[in-house]
Amino acid sequence: MRLLMIGPPGSGKGTQAERIAAHFGVEHISSGDLLRQHVAGGTSIGRAVEERMNRGDLVPDGIVMDMLRRPVEAATRRGGYVLDGFPRTVEQAEAAYLVARELGAAVRIALYLEVSDRELVRRMRARGRMAGRADDSDEVINHRLEVFTERTAPLIDYYARRECLVRVDGDRPVDEVTAAAIAGLREARSQLDG
Ligand code: AP5
């Protein structure tokens, strides 16, 4: 299983990626979590990305690609991955495909979580109050949603044209979303293995 998650901020990519990875016995790799670990650890990567992340802007492609290369290769050797937060743009998807194909690590299925803007804002505001993530303020939430629409949403067509997109209604309780995602992935996988 080599899967990536697409969805707007707050759509449940992290929540579902963890469950799906556990279900299929593969690793969950989150670009956002790895970047936040760098920020918390004060590493050179962390210092380079902190301001952009706090503003809700994407960080430079080169940083993300270098950071993910080893974990993705290692996970591929161990049976696969669920990648959450990458790619964020068609450019990232194309660059990653060229590298990953040579390693036999290219993604096979993309899972798109569809959630209404109203519910996204509700979830991120709630988390902002509880967990205090720096990018969960109202102003930054709005900007993150704009960045998704402009930069990331074109990936939905990109993967649909490659016939490897699974769409799931993410506007439901967590367990229902997980069940629908796993059912959709099983079907997509059996079609691919055909
Ligand atoms: P990233 O960490 O990827 O953040 P994001 O896309 O903004 O997504 P979130 O983590 O907010 O939401 P999620 O979809 O994972 O949902 P979650 O499960 O957490 O990226 C952060 C930043 O890093 C970016 O802005 C950028 O700066 C940088 N970055 C990362 N990758 C990059 C890349 N490839 N290129 C360039 N820059 C990059 O759930 C959200 C909340 O809702 C939680 O509280 C959860 O408990 C709750 N929830 C989840 N599902 C449900 C449900 N079904 N019902 C009710 N509540 C739910």
py3Dmol code that shows the C-alpha trace and the ligand (Angstrom):
import py3Dmol

protein = """\
ATOM      1  CA  MET A   1       0.000   0.000   0.000  1.00  0.00           C
ATOM      2  CA  ARG A   2       1.465   3.346  -1.087  1.00  0.00           C
ATOM      3  CA  LEU A   3      -1.164   5.985  -0.456  1.00  0.00           C
ATOM      4  CA  LEU A   4      -1.325   9.731  -0.164  1.00  0.00           C
ATOM      5  CA  MET A   5      -3.976  11.864   1.485  1.00  0.00           C
ATOM      6  CA  ILE A   6      -5.379  15.019  -0.100  1.00  0.00           C
ATOM      7  CA  GLY A   7      -7.707  17.320   1.775  1.00  0.00           C
ATOM      8  CA  PRO A   8      -8.050  20.864   3.004  1.00  0.00           C
ATOM      9  CA  PRO A   9      -6.638  21.859   6.395  1.00  0.00           C
ATOM     10  CA  GLY A  10      -8.739  20.299   9.142  1.00  0.00           C
ATOM     11  CA  SER A  11     -10.261  17.647   6.867  1.00  0.00           C
ATOM     12  CA  GLY A  12      -8.875  14.795   8.975  1.00  0.00           C
ATOM     13  CA  LYS A  13      -5.836  13.770   6.917  1.00  0.00           C
ATOM     14  CA  GLY A  14      -3.723  13.123  10.010  1.00  0.00           C
ATOM     15  CA  THR A  15      -6.513  11.419  11.947  1.00  0.00           C
ATOM     16  CA  GLN A  16      -7.449   9.111   9.082  1.00  0.00           C
ATOM     17  CA  ALA A  17      -3.879   8.502   7.862  1.00  0.00           C
ATOM     18  CA  GLU A  18      -2.954   7.071  11.258  1.00  0.00           C
ATOM     19  CA  ARG A  19      -5.943   4.700  11.263  1.00  0.00           C
ATOM     20  CA  ILE A  20      -5.547   3.633   7.640  1.00  0.00           C
ATOM     21  CA  ALA A  21      -1.814   3.003   8.110  1.00  0.00           C
ATOM     22  CA  ALA A  22      -2.521   0.851  11.186  1.00  0.00           C
ATOM     23  CA  HIS A  23      -5.222  -1.064   9.307  1.00  0.00           C
ATOM     24  CA  PHE A  24      -2.991  -1.911   6.351  1.00  0.00           C
ATOM     25  CA  GLY A  25       0.149  -2.386   8.477  1.00  0.00           C
ATOM     26  CA  VAL A  26       2.173   0.370   6.811  1.00  0.00           C
ATOM     27  CA  GLU A  27       3.807   3.552   8.083  1.00  0.00           C
ATOM     28  CA  HIS A  28       2.167   6.938   8.500  1.00  0.00           C
ATOM     29  CA  ILE A  29       4.397   9.801   7.371  1.00  0.00           C
ATOM     30  CA  SER A  30       3.168  13.371   7.909  1.00  0.00           C
ATOM     31  CA  SER A  31       5.061  16.270   6.349  1.00  0.00           C
ATOM     32  CA  GLY A  32       3.365  18.716   8.745  1.00  0.00           C
ATOM     33  CA  ASP A  33       4.260  16.658  11.852  1.00  0.00           C
ATOM     34  CA  LEU A  34       7.881  16.290  10.705  1.00  0.00           C
ATOM     35  CA  LEU A  35       8.134  20.032  10.052  1.00  0.00           C
ATOM     36  CA  ARG A  36       6.585  20.838  13.461  1.00  0.00           C
ATOM     37  CA  GLN A  37       9.142  18.504  15.095  1.00  0.00           C
ATOM     38  CA  HIS A  38      11.925  20.476  13.409  1.00  0.00           C
ATOM     39  CA  VAL A  39      10.421  23.747  14.630  1.00  0.00           C
ATOM     40  CA  ALA A  40      10.061  22.414  18.189  1.00  0.00           C
ATOM     41  CA  GLY A  41      13.647  21.121  18.106  1.00  0.00           C
ATOM     42  CA  GLY A  42      15.026  24.415  16.794  1.00  0.00           C
ATOM     43  CA  THR A  43      16.871  22.690  13.926  1.00  0.00           C
ATOM     44  CA  SER A  44      18.094  24.594  10.844  1.00  0.00           C
ATOM     45  CA  ILE A  45      15.074  23.260   8.922  1.00  0.00           C
ATOM     46  CA  GLY A  46      12.808  24.372  11.761  1.00  0.00           C
ATOM     47  CA  ARG A  47      14.265  27.886  11.763  1.00  0.00           C
ATOM     48  CA  ALA A  48      13.925  28.080   7.971  1.00  0.00           C
ATOM     49  CA  VAL A  49      10.226  27.114   7.931  1.00  0.00           C
ATOM     50  CA  GLU A  50       8.734  28.430  11.177  1.00  0.00           C
ATOM     51  CA  GLU A  51       7.624  31.841   9.935  1.00  0.00           C
ATOM     52  CA  ARG A  52       6.023  30.466   6.781  1.00  0.00           C
ATOM     53  CA  MET A  53       4.174  27.767   8.724  1.00  0.00           C
ATOM     54  CA  ASN A  54       2.881  30.280  11.258  1.00  0.00           C
ATOM     55  CA  ARG A  55       1.548  32.404   8.371  1.00  0.00           C
ATOM     56  CA  GLY A  56      -0.113  29.362   6.774  1.00  0.00           C
ATOM     57  CA  ASP A  57       2.083  29.504   3.669  1.00  0.00           C
ATOM     58  CA  LEU A  58       3.695  26.486   2.051  1.00  0.00           C
ATOM     59  CA  VAL A  59       7.363  25.941   2.804  1.00  0.00           C
ATOM     60  CA  PRO A  60       9.883  25.568  -0.069  1.00  0.00           C
ATOM     61  CA  ASP A  61       9.601  22.364  -2.106  1.00  0.00           C
ATOM     62  CA  GLY A  62      13.290  21.484  -1.738  1.00  0.00           C
ATOM     63  CA  ILE A  63      13.095  21.408   2.065  1.00  0.00           C
ATOM     64  CA  VAL A  64      10.051  19.129   2.098  1.00  0.00           C
ATOM     65  CA  MET A  65      11.392  16.802  -0.594  1.00  0.00           C
ATOM     66  CA  ASP A  66      14.780  16.401   1.132  1.00  0.00           C
ATOM     67  CA  MET A  67      13.089  15.839   4.488  1.00  0.00           C
ATOM     68  CA  LEU A  68      10.742  13.132   3.167  1.00  0.00           C
ATOM     69  CA  ARG A  69      13.073  11.208   0.884  1.00  0.00           C
ATOM     70  CA  ARG A  70      14.609   8.905   3.513  1.00  0.00           C
ATOM     71  CA  PRO A  71      11.433   8.118   5.491  1.00  0.00           C
ATOM     72  CA  VAL A  72       9.536   7.332   2.269  1.00  0.00           C
ATOM     73  CA  GLU A  73      12.306   5.081   0.960  1.00  0.00           C
ATOM     74  CA  ALA A  74      12.571   3.275   4.300  1.00  0.00           C
ATOM     75  CA  ALA A  75       8.792   2.816   4.571  1.00  0.00           C
ATOM     76  CA  THR A  76       8.643   1.473   0.998  1.00  0.00           C
ATOM     77  CA  ARG A  77      11.213  -1.186   1.892  1.00  0.00           C
ATOM     78  CA  ARG A  78       9.086  -2.159   4.912  1.00  0.00           C
ATOM     79  CA  GLY A  79       5.862  -2.547   2.892  1.00  0.00           C
ATOM     80  CA  GLY A  80       4.466   0.899   2.148  1.00  0.00           C
ATOM     81  CA  TYR A  81       3.258   4.197   3.518  1.00  0.00           C
ATOM     82  CA  VAL A  82       0.373   6.556   4.026  1.00  0.00           C
ATOM     83  CA  LEU A  83       1.702  10.002   3.224  1.00  0.00           C
ATOM     84  CA  ASP A  84      -0.209  12.918   4.734  1.00  0.00           C
ATOM     85  CA  GLY A  85       0.458  16.523   3.663  1.00  0.00           C
ATOM     86  CA  PHE A  86       2.588  15.796   0.611  1.00  0.00           C
ATOM     87  CA  PRO A  87       2.360  16.598  -2.243  1.00  0.00           C
ATOM     88  CA  ARG A  88       0.800  20.006  -1.782  1.00  0.00           C
ATOM     89  CA  THR A  89       1.060  21.139  -5.396  1.00  0.00           C
ATOM     90  CA  VAL A  90       1.102  19.583  -8.857  1.00  0.00           C
ATOM     91  CA  GLU A  91       4.765  20.631  -9.112  1.00  0.00           C
ATOM     92  CA  GLN A  92       5.605  18.652  -5.954  1.00  0.00           C
ATOM     93  CA  ALA A  93       3.643  15.657  -7.270  1.00  0.00           C
ATOM     94  CA  GLU A  94       5.504  15.670 -10.582  1.00  0.00           C
ATOM     95  CA  ALA A  95       8.946  16.118  -9.027  1.00  0.00           C
ATOM     96  CA  ALA A  96       8.284  13.383  -6.469  1.00  0.00           C
ATOM     97  CA  TYR A  97       6.976  10.986  -9.101  1.00  0.00           C
ATOM     98  CA  LEU A  98      10.180  11.192 -11.132  1.00  0.00           C
ATOM     99  CA  VAL A  99      12.319  10.408  -8.073  1.00  0.00           C
ATOM    100  CA  ALA A 100      10.002   7.787  -6.583  1.00  0.00           C
ATOM    101  CA  ARG A 101       9.391   5.838  -9.785  1.00  0.00           C
ATOM    102  CA  GLU A 102      13.062   4.905 -10.049  1.00  0.00           C
ATOM    103  CA  LEU A 103      12.967   3.592  -6.480  1.00  0.00           C
ATOM    104  CA  GLY A 104       9.700   1.694  -6.939  1.00  0.00           C
ATOM    105  CA  ALA A 105       8.250   4.015  -4.288  1.00  0.00           C
ATOM    106  CA  ALA A 106       5.719   5.936  -6.399  1.00  0.00           C
ATOM    107  CA  VAL A 107       2.274   6.474  -4.943  1.00  0.00           C
ATOM    108  CA  ARG A 108      -0.468   4.131  -6.171  1.00  0.00           C
ATOM    109  CA  ILE A 109      -3.638   5.648  -4.725  1.00  0.00           C
ATOM    110  CA  ALA A 110      -4.671   9.159  -3.638  1.00  0.00           C
ATOM    111  CA  LEU A 111      -7.470   9.540  -1.085  1.00  0.00           C
ATOM    112  CA  TYR A 112      -9.383  12.830  -1.135  1.00  0.00           C
ATOM    113  CA  LEU A 113     -11.307  13.843   1.988  1.00  0.00           C
ATOM    114  CA  GLU A 114     -14.173  16.202   1.133  1.00  0.00           C
ATOM    115  CA  VAL A 115     -15.364  18.430   3.991  1.00  0.00           C
ATOM    116  CA  SER A 116     -17.413  21.650   3.975  1.00  0.00           C
ATOM    117  CA  ASP A 117     -15.589  24.899   4.783  1.00  0.00           C
ATOM    118  CA  ARG A 118     -17.911  25.483   7.710  1.00  0.00           C
ATOM    119  CA  GLU A 119     -16.929  22.191   9.356  1.00  0.00           C
ATOM    120  CA  LEU A 120     -13.227  22.755   8.594  1.00  0.00           C
ATOM    121  CA  VAL A 121     -13.292  26.118  10.359  1.00  0.00           C
ATOM    122  CA  ARG A 122     -15.198  24.614  13.305  1.00  0.00           C
ATOM    123  CA  ARG A 123     -12.617  21.837  13.740  1.00  0.00           C
ATOM    124  CA  MET A 124      -9.582  24.095  13.479  1.00  0.00           C
ATOM    125  CA  ARG A 125     -11.032  26.687  15.863  1.00  0.00           C
ATOM    126  CA  ALA A 126     -11.784  23.915  18.355  1.00  0.00           C
ATOM    127  CA  ARG A 127      -8.242  22.562  18.085  1.00  0.00           C
ATOM    128  CA  GLY A 128      -6.837  26.115  18.330  1.00  0.00           C
ATOM    129  CA  ARG A 129      -8.558  26.491  21.708  1.00  0.00           C
ATOM    130  CA  MET A 130      -7.424  23.056  22.946  1.00  0.00           C
ATOM    131  CA  ALA A 131      -3.989  22.419  21.454  1.00  0.00           C
ATOM    132  CA  GLY A 132      -2.837  25.947  20.665  1.00  0.00           C
ATOM    133  CA  ARG A 133      -1.373  25.195  17.220  1.00  0.00           C
ATOM    134  CA  ALA A 134       0.187  28.438  15.963  1.00  0.00           C
ATOM    135  CA  ASP A 135      -1.625  28.268  12.601  1.00  0.00           C
ATOM    136  CA  ASP A 136      -5.116  27.696  14.041  1.00  0.00           C
ATOM    137  CA  SER A 137      -6.018  31.393  14.543  1.00  0.00           C
ATOM    138  CA  ASP A 138      -8.969  32.715  12.495  1.00  0.00           C
ATOM    139  CA  GLU A 139      -6.816  34.822  10.163  1.00  0.00           C
ATOM    140  CA  VAL A 140      -4.366  32.001   9.410  1.00  0.00           C
ATOM    141  CA  ILE A 141      -7.169  29.420   9.038  1.00  0.00           C
ATOM    142  CA  ASN A 142      -8.690  31.569   6.263  1.00  0.00           C
ATOM    143  CA  HIS A 143      -5.342  31.921   4.543  1.00  0.00           C
ATOM    144  CA  ARG A 144      -4.669  28.152   4.756  1.00  0.00           C
ATOM    145  CA  LEU A 145      -8.043  27.505   3.094  1.00  0.00           C
ATOM    146  CA  GLU A 146      -7.135  29.942   0.283  1.00  0.00           C
ATOM    147  CA  VAL A 147      -3.748  28.269  -0.174  1.00  0.00           C
ATOM    148  CA  PHE A 148      -5.505  24.894  -0.432  1.00  0.00           C
ATOM    149  CA  THR A 149      -7.920  26.166  -3.101  1.00  0.00           C
ATOM    150  CA  GLU A 150      -5.226  27.851  -5.169  1.00  0.00           C
ATOM    151  CA  ARG A 151      -2.268  25.500  -4.816  1.00  0.00           C
ATOM    152  CA  THR A 152      -3.453  22.067  -3.660  1.00  0.00           C
ATOM    153  CA  ALA A 153      -6.970  21.543  -5.072  1.00  0.00           C
ATOM    154  CA  PRO A 154      -5.613  21.097  -8.658  1.00  0.00           C
ATOM    155  CA  LEU A 155      -4.145  17.809  -7.396  1.00  0.00           C
ATOM    156  CA  ILE A 156      -7.670  16.354  -7.257  1.00  0.00           C
ATOM    157  CA  ASP A 157      -7.979  16.523 -11.059  1.00  0.00           C
ATOM    158  CA  TYR A 158      -4.358  15.520 -11.463  1.00  0.00           C
ATOM    159  CA  TYR A 159      -4.915  12.189  -9.682  1.00  0.00           C
ATOM    160  CA  ALA A 160      -8.438  11.700 -11.084  1.00  0.00           C
ATOM    161  CA  ARG A 161      -6.967  11.842 -14.604  1.00  0.00           C
ATOM    162  CA  ARG A 162      -4.516   9.106 -13.571  1.00  0.00           C
ATOM    163  CA  GLU A 163      -7.491   7.039 -12.380  1.00  0.00           C
ATOM    164  CA  CYS A 164      -6.133   6.509  -8.910  1.00  0.00           C
ATOM    165  CA  LEU A 165      -8.333   8.904  -6.909  1.00  0.00           C
ATOM    166  CA  VAL A 166     -10.640   7.672  -4.143  1.00  0.00           C
ATOM    167  CA  ARG A 167     -13.120  10.293  -2.870  1.00  0.00           C
ATOM    168  CA  VAL A 168     -14.533  10.039   0.625  1.00  0.00           C
ATOM    169  CA  ASP A 169     -17.094  12.227   2.371  1.00  0.00           C
ATOM    170  CA  GLY A 170     -15.096  13.392   5.400  1.00  0.00           C
ATOM    171  CA  ASP A 171     -17.955  15.424   6.847  1.00  0.00           C
ATOM    172  CA  ARG A 172     -19.034  12.564   9.138  1.00  0.00           C
ATOM    173  CA  PRO A 173     -17.934  11.068  12.461  1.00  0.00           C
ATOM    174  CA  VAL A 174     -14.354   9.777  12.492  1.00  0.00           C
ATOM    175  CA  ASP A 175     -15.261   6.049  12.559  1.00  0.00           C
ATOM    176  CA  GLU A 176     -17.622   6.398   9.586  1.00  0.00           C
ATOM    177  CA  VAL A 177     -14.966   8.189   7.559  1.00  0.00           C
ATOM    178  CA  THR A 178     -12.418   5.468   8.373  1.00  0.00           C
ATOM    179  CA  ALA A 179     -14.810   2.692   7.348  1.00  0.00           C
ATOM    180  CA  ALA A 180     -15.654   4.428   4.053  1.00  0.00           C
ATOM    181  CA  ALA A 181     -11.985   5.112   3.336  1.00  0.00           C
ATOM    182  CA  ILE A 182     -10.934   1.512   3.938  1.00  0.00           C
ATOM    183  CA  ALA A 183     -13.776   0.187   1.775  1.00  0.00           C
ATOM    184  CA  GLY A 184     -12.876   2.611  -1.033  1.00  0.00           C
ATOM    185  CA  LEU A 185      -9.195   1.742  -0.813  1.00  0.00           C
ATOM    186  CA  ARG A 186      -9.833  -2.002  -0.904  1.00  0.00           C
ATOM    187  CA  GLU A 187     -11.903  -1.583  -4.044  1.00  0.00           C
ATOM    188  CA  ALA A 188      -9.332   0.677  -5.712  1.00  0.00           C
ATOM    189  CA  ARG A 189      -6.562  -1.743  -4.834  1.00  0.00           C
ATOM    190  CA  SER A 190      -8.389  -4.733  -6.264  1.00  0.00           C
ATOM    191  CA  GLN A 191      -9.007  -2.788  -9.501  1.00  0.00           C
ATOM    192  CA  LEU A 192      -5.341  -1.805  -9.715  1.00  0.00           C
ATOM    193  CA  ASP A 193      -4.213  -5.382  -9.060  1.00  0.00           C
ATOM    194  CA  GLY A 194      -6.917  -6.414 -11.539  1.00  0.00           C
TER     195      GLY A 194
END
"""
ligand_1 = """\
57
AP5
P -0.186 20.115 7.836
O 0.260 19.640 9.150
O -0.218 19.167 6.685
O -1.555 20.844 8.104
P -2.928 21.029 7.302
O -2.991 20.545 5.900
O -3.247 22.452 7.509
O -3.843 20.027 8.009
P -4.239 19.897 9.530
O -3.158 19.227 10.285
O -4.775 21.189 10.077
O -5.502 18.999 9.362
P -5.696 17.503 8.908
O -6.372 17.459 7.580
O -4.457 16.677 9.097
O -6.775 17.102 9.966
P -6.586 16.492 11.440
O -6.643 15.027 11.391
O -5.404 17.144 12.084
O 0.726 21.340 7.345
C 1.031 22.422 8.206
C 1.942 23.388 7.486
O 3.177 22.734 7.146
C 1.432 23.931 6.141
O 0.574 25.043 6.296
C 2.756 24.292 5.451
O 3.264 25.482 5.965
C 3.670 23.156 5.883
N 3.676 22.021 4.966
C 3.286 20.740 5.258
N 3.462 19.948 4.188
C 3.943 20.730 3.202
C 4.315 20.487 1.856
N 4.201 19.262 1.292
N 4.785 21.517 1.111
C 4.913 22.764 1.635
N 4.566 23.062 2.908
C 4.099 22.057 3.695
O -7.945 17.002 12.106
C -8.148 18.371 12.391
C -8.980 18.474 13.696
O -10.287 17.959 13.454
C -8.407 17.655 14.859
O -8.628 18.330 16.051
C -9.203 16.336 14.796
O -9.304 15.720 16.048
C -10.553 16.816 14.288
N -11.232 15.828 13.432
C -10.664 15.025 12.490
N -11.595 14.283 11.869
C -12.804 14.642 12.415
C -14.164 14.237 12.176
N -14.478 13.315 11.255
N -15.127 14.812 12.918
C -14.815 15.744 13.853
N -13.553 16.183 14.134
C -12.558 15.629 13.414
"""
view = py3Dmol.view(width=600, height=400)
view.addModel(protein, "pdb")
view.setStyle({"model": 0}, {"cartoon": {"style": "trace"}})
view.addModel(ligand_1, "xyz")
view.setStyle({"model": 1}, {"stick": {}})
view.zoomTo()
view.show()
